[in-house]
Amino acid sequence: MAFSASLTLQGTKAVIDLEGELDSSTAPVFRSTIERAARVEIDTLVLEMSKLDYMSSAGLRGLVFASQKMAEGVEIVLVNPNQAVAQTIQLVGLTHSVTIKDRVTE
């Protein structure tokens, strides 16, 4: 399945909708989208993952990259990841730098 990462800005929130499979071949697209979001003054980065089917270790590295690239104080929220993705994120300990939610809240 093809991968896409689309960025929209909603006030002080950047939302990246992820769809498809995030692996080593698609991670550069994800990183590029993170870099675009990092250029904007925001307080929250939302990664909408409900349509993300799979995330490899390259995707996990992308999440670490997002944590490093965002300005200090920017909250990173992962919304609605599937069970396998959420479990992987928890197993590698990324829940210390991101928040996982079932839905976006205002």
Secondary structure, 3 states (H helix, E strand, C coil): CCCEEEEEEECCEEEEEEEEEECCCCHHHHHHHHHHHHCCCCCEEEEEEEEEEEECHHHHHHHHHHHHHCCCCCEEEEECCCHHHHHHHHHCCHHHCCEEECCCCC
